[in-house]
Amino acid sequence: MNDLEKARRLIGHWIGHGREHAALYEEWAEKIQALDGGAEMALALKSAAAKAYESVSFLEAAPQGGEEIHDHGHYHD
């Protein structure tokens, strides 16, 4: 497999991973928002989630394969 083929497969993994991170940022923002001192951190987490979803949208526009490859070379169908 050449690097272009590997990148196409990695994109699928990165999309899923990016969504997971964004969802966790949102989840934690909700948990801490009402806590004393948590509002500022919650705002930062919500902003990070928005940027993560934005980066996922760029990846979704790229050609990709159906398999996922983790950075350590492990393949998933």
Backbone hydrogen bonds in HBPLUS format (Angstrom, degrees):
<---DONOR---> <-ACCEPTOR-->    atom                        ^
c    i                          cat <-CA-CA->   ^        H-A-AA   ^      H-
h    n   atom  resd res      DA  || num        DHA   H-A  angle D-A-AA Bond
n    s   type  num  typ     dist DA aas  dist angle  dist       angle   num
A0006-LYS N   A0002-ASN O   3.02 MM   4  6.32 160.4  2.06 152.8 158.9     1
A0007-ALA N   A0003-ASP O   2.86 MM   4  6.03 159.5  1.90 147.4 152.8     2
A0008-ARG N   A0004-LEU O   3.01 MM   4  6.26 157.5  2.06 148.0 153.7     3
A0009-ARG N   A0005-GLU O   3.16 MM   4  6.45 153.5  2.23 145.7 152.1     4
A0010-LEU N   A0006-LYS O   2.82 MM   4  6.08 151.0  1.90 150.1 159.6     5
A0011-ILE N   A0007-ALA O   3.00 MM   4  6.15 147.2  2.11 149.8 156.7     6
A0065-GLY N   A0008-ARG O   3.19 MM  57  5.35 156.6  2.25  98.4 102.7     7
A0013-HIS N   A0010-LEU O   2.97 MM   3  5.17 116.8  2.38 102.2 117.9     8
A0014-TRP N   A0010-LEU O   2.87 MM   4  6.19 161.6  1.91 159.1 165.1     9
A0015-ILE N   A0011-ILE O   2.88 MM   4  6.08 151.5  1.96 153.4 160.4    10
A0016-GLY N   A0012-GLY O   3.28 MM   4  6.52 169.7  2.29 145.9 147.6    11
A0017-HIS N   A0013-HIS O   2.89 MM   4  6.09 162.8  1.92 153.4 159.1    12
A0018-GLY N   A0014-TRP O   2.82 MM   4  5.84 155.8  1.88 143.0 149.6    13
A0019-ARG N   A0015-ILE O   3.01 MM   4  6.28 158.1  2.06 150.9 156.5    14
A0020-GLU N   A0016-GLY O   3.01 MM   4  6.26 156.4  2.06 146.9 153.5    15
A0021-HIS N   A0017-HIS O   3.02 MM   4  6.30 160.7  2.06 150.4 154.9    16
A0022-ALA N   A0018-GLY O   2.97 MM   4  6.19 167.2  1.99 151.0 154.5    17
A0023-ALA N   A0019-ARG O   2.94 MM   4  6.11 161.6  1.97 151.1 155.9    18
A0024-LEU N   A0020-GLU O   3.00 MM   4  6.24 153.7  2.08 146.8 154.0    19
A0025-TYR N   A0021-HIS O   2.92 MM   4  6.23 155.7  1.97 154.9 161.6    20
A0026-GLU N   A0022-ALA O   3.05 MM   4  6.35 160.4  2.09 150.2 154.9    21
A0027-GLU N   A0023-ALA O   2.87 MM   4  6.09 157.8  1.92 147.1 153.9    22
A0028-TRP N   A0024-LEU O   2.94 MM   4  6.11 165.5  1.96 152.9 155.6    23
A0029-ALA N   A0025-TYR O   2.91 MM   4  6.07 148.3  2.01 143.7 153.3    24
A0030-GLU N   A0026-GLU O   3.05 MM   4  6.30 157.6  2.10 150.4 154.8    25
A0031-LYS N   A0027-GLU O   3.09 MM   4  6.40 152.5  2.17 142.6 150.5    26
A0032-ILE N   A0028-TRP O   3.06 MM   4  6.21 155.0  2.12 150.8 155.2    27
A0033-GLN N   A0029-ALA O   2.96 MM   4  5.65 133.6  2.18 145.1 155.0    28
A0035-LEU N   A0032-ILE O   3.00 MM   3  5.20 148.9  2.10 108.7 118.6    29
A0038-GLY N   A0035-LEU O   2.88 MM   3  5.00 164.9  1.90 129.2 128.9    30
A0042-ALA N   A0038-GLY O   2.80 MM   4  5.92 155.7  1.86 153.9 161.8    31
A0043-LEU N   A0039-ALA O   2.97 MM   4  6.17 152.3  2.05 144.8 151.6    32
A0044-ALA N   A0040-GLU O   3.13 MM   4  6.43 155.2  2.19 142.7 148.9    33
A0045-LEU N   A0041-MET O   2.90 MM   4  6.20 155.9  1.96 150.4 157.2    34
A0046-LYS N   A0042-ALA O   2.90 MM   4  6.13 156.4  1.96 149.6 155.9    35
A0047-SER N   A0043-LEU O   2.98 MM   4  6.21 154.5  2.04 146.3 153.2    36
A0048-ALA N   A0044-ALA O   2.90 MM   4  6.14 155.7  1.96 146.4 153.4    37
A0049-ALA N   A0045-LEU O   2.88 MM   4  6.11 152.5  1.95 145.9 153.4    38
A0050-ALA N   A0046-LYS O   3.03 MM   4  6.30 157.9  2.08 145.5 150.8    39
A0051-LYS N   A0047-SER O   3.05 MM   4  6.35 158.2  2.10 149.3 154.8    40
A0052-ALA N   A0048-ALA O   2.85 MM   4  6.07 152.0  1.93 147.5 156.0    41
A0053-TYR N   A0049-ALA O   2.91 MM   4  6.19 161.6  1.94 155.3 159.2    42
A0054-GLU N   A0050-ALA O   2.96 MM   4  6.18 148.1  2.06 140.4 150.0    43
A0055-SER N   A0051-LYS O   2.89 MM   4  6.18 156.3  1.95 149.2 154.6    44
A0056-VAL N   A0052-ALA O   2.98 MM   4  6.25 151.7  2.06 146.3 154.4    45
A0057-SER N   A0053-TYR O   3.04 MM   4  6.32 148.3  2.14 143.0 150.9    46
A0058-PHE N   A0054-GLU O   3.30 MM   4  6.73 144.2  2.43 143.7 152.3    47
A0059-LEU N   A0055-SER O   3.15 MM   4  6.51 156.2  2.20 146.8 153.1    48
A0060-GLU N   A0056-VAL O   2.80 MM   4  6.08 153.1  1.88 154.3 162.4    49
A0061-ALA N   A0058-PHE O   3.21 MM   3  5.30 136.8  2.41  96.7 108.1    50
A0062-ALA N   A0059-LEU O   3.03 MM   3  5.29 154.8  2.09 107.6 115.6    51
A0068-GLU N   A0076-HIS O   2.81 MM   8  4.91 152.7  1.88 137.8 146.5    52
A0076-HIS N   A0068-GLU O   2.66 MM   8  4.91 147.1  1.77 161.5 161.0    53
A0070-HIS N   A0074-HIS O   2.99 MM   4  5.38 164.3  2.02 153.0 154.8    54
A0073-GLY N   A0070-HIS O   2.78 MM   3  5.53 152.4  1.85 134.0 134.5    55
